[in-house]
């Protein structure tokens, strides 16, 4: 039986009032305010679409969907690969409309491939009926852990787990 583990957000305490990430800061008034979890080496979050993120009528804008998948990939890097990085490439496929009125969605990420300097993270957004609406391969350039800590305030993998 698998266990769902909550991923802690150490940036809340570490960055204080300067923490304004669009994806995960609870202080960003127009952001997603995401919380993250892990189960069976899959990092995931739940999100309720709102009208502010609309493209076509009742459809979540494609750029918002791409942003959600980029965000979940970064949290995979932080919590599972023990470093930080930057997006090198984001290859998105839109399969079905993601409806705002469709209720809570799940955004998931898992590792597809990793080399010393790159990680390919497979991501997807699944609607409340279990249908994959969009997916992406997010390729991240990985910082060496000492650089991630010194230059980018990465707190270390242990800071993400309670």
N, C-alpha and C positions, 0 to 999 in steps of 0.2 A: 504494500500500500504506500503510495507516495504522500509526501508531506508538502504543503504549501508554506513557503517561508516568506515573510515580509522583508523587503529590502529597505533598509534605513536610508534616509536622505541626510548625509552628514553636512551637506552644503548649507542647510538651514542655519545651523549654529556657527559654522566656520566663516561664512561670508556675511552674515547678519543683514543689515539694511542694504548692502550692495548686491544681494542675491535677487536677481530679477529674471531668471530663465523663463522664457515663454512656455516651455514644456512642463517644467516641474517645480517652479517656485510657487509656494502658496501665497506670496505677496503680489504676484503679477495680476493685476485686476482684469486683464484681458486674456490671460494665458489659460493653459489646459489644467494646471494644478494636479498633475498626475502623481499617483502613488504606484509603486512597483512591487512585484512578487516574483518568486521563482518556484518552479515545480519541474522535476525531472530534467534539469539543465535548460529549461525554457523560461525566459524572463517575459512577464506579461503585465499588462495593466488593463483596467476597465475605464471606459469613458462614455459619457452621455453627450451626443452631439446636440448643439444648440444653433439656433437660427443665425447667430453672428458669423458662423463658419460656412454659410451657404454659398454655393456657386449657382447652378440652376435651381429652380424652385424645389425645395425640400431635399436637395442633394448636397452632401458635404463636398466643398470645393476640393478639387484634386490636389492643389498645393497644400492644403491643410492635411490631407491624407498622407502626402509625402513627408510632411513635417512630423506627423505622429510616428511614422515608421523610422525616420531618422532619429528621433528622440529615444524610442525603445531600443534601437541598436546601440546608442551611446550608453544606455544603462546596462546593456549586456556587457559591453567592454569594461565599464567601471566595476561591476559586481562579480563578473565571472572570469575576466582575463587579467585582472589586477594591474590595470594601467588606464591611461586616457588616450585619446586620439582625436583625429579630425576626419570628417567625411571626405573621402577621395572620389567616390562615385556613388550615385544613387540611381538604380535602374528600376523604375516603377512600371507595374502592369495594373491596369484598371480592368477588373473582370465584370463587375456588376455595380449598379449605382448603390452608394452608401446613403441611405435615406436618414434625414434628420429625425423624422417621426418614427423611425424604426426601433428606438430605445437604445439601451446600453450596448456598446460594442467592446470587443476584446482585441487588443493589439499585442502580438506575440513576436518574440525574437529567439532564434537559436543559431548556433555556430554552424556554418556550412564548411568553412575552410580557414586555416590560419597558417601564416608563415611568420618569420621573425618580425617583419615590418608591416604586414597587412593582415586584416581579418575580413572575411566575407560573412556577413550576418544576413540570414534569411528572415524576413519579416512578413507579417500579414495582418490585415484588419478583417475581422470576422463579425458579421452582424448578429443580432440577437437570435436569429433562426439558425445560426451555424454556417452560413454561407460566406465564403471568402469573397470579399468585395474588391480588395486590392492587395497586391503583394509587391515586395521589392527585395532586391539584393542590395545591401548597403555595404560598400567596401570602405573600410576605415584604415587610414594610415595610423599605425600604432606608435606612440612615443615610447622610448625606453623608460622603464619605471622610474629611474632616478630623475630623468628630465620631466616626466609627468608630475612628479612630486615637487621639484624645485621651481619649474616655470609655470605650471598650470594648476597649482594648489590641489593636486590629486592626493587625497588623504590615505590611500592604501585600501586594498580590498577588505580588510578586517573592519574598516569604518562603516561598511554597508550592511553588516550583519549584526543583529542584536544578540 
